Amino acid sequence: MAAVQSAPVELGFAEEAPAWRLRSEQFPSKVGGRPAWLGAAGLPGPGALACGLCGRPLAFLLQVYAPLTGRADAFHRSLFLFCCREPPCCAGLRVFRNQLPRRNDFYSYDPPPEDPPPGTGDSVCLQLKSGAHLCRVCGCSGPKACSRCHKAHYCSREHQALDWKMGHKQVCAQPGEALEEELDSMAKHESEEDKIFQKFKTQISGEPEQILRYGRGITPIWISGEKIPQEKDIPDCPCGAKRILEFQVMPQLLNYLKADSLGCSVDWGVLAIFTCAESCSLGSGYAEEFVWKQDVTDTP
């Protein structure tokens, strides 16, 4: 997963990488597969990696390497996000933080080598498929097609109506009168939810393939006007410090997960990860942080 600076927010994108680049000693940010744990001591056990709702084992979703400048005890620092993939639950989410000083029991004091170890070859750990039908509005899986031109794809009739209003009406190859009237009717009744979603879409339009937005203390961009957390909804860290937003996972990541072992049952609008504002010292263990899940609201 590559990062592009877009101050004060860093944008994350999915890309293929040789397997050796995704090992722990390379301090990777990565999606899917197995976690490349940072510290080998105090790893989360089966209980910690079980869904808090259904009790089933969680699947590894992604990890972000996020060291803190000026913090000797967080010279190396990573966050690990796990999710439930078992229907009908598919809602459990847990995130863990681990940090180490530069001089530690697991890694060399010097930076890792830039060249691959001998005999590693060019195997690829993250496989991305192309050619899938994606919704023209949100970029997620679009199984529904325009019944007239059969070229435009959508995730829902709501997004089909929104795209119809935004210009597909003028370019559709064979606009049927009945369909036109129905979609015009739906588009005229634009709700506040539609406006919030359109604002979300506008904010990411410059880099529509972004799967992650990173920045400690940044303001998240929400995909819906519902289920936006208040300060009281974000629990304090056990150390007593407040938690702040560190990064958010975007719905575009779902496009890549369809080709991964997580399957199509996993779904979200925005995942917001809140971590200890002080990034409190952990010794060699892993601390659980907090995830807020916001779904896409279906408009009537």
Beta strands, then each sheet from edge to edge (+ up, - down):
strand 1: 2-6
strand 2: 9-13
strand 3: 30-31
strand 4: 59-65
strand 5: 76-83
strand 6: 93-100
strand 7: 144-145
strand 8: 153-154
strand 9: 212-214
strand 10: 243-249
strand 11: 270-276
strand 12: 287-288
strand 13: 290-294
sheet 1: 1+ 2- 9+ 10- 11+ 13-
sheet 2: 3+ 4- 5+ 6- 12+
sheet 3: 7+ 8-
end
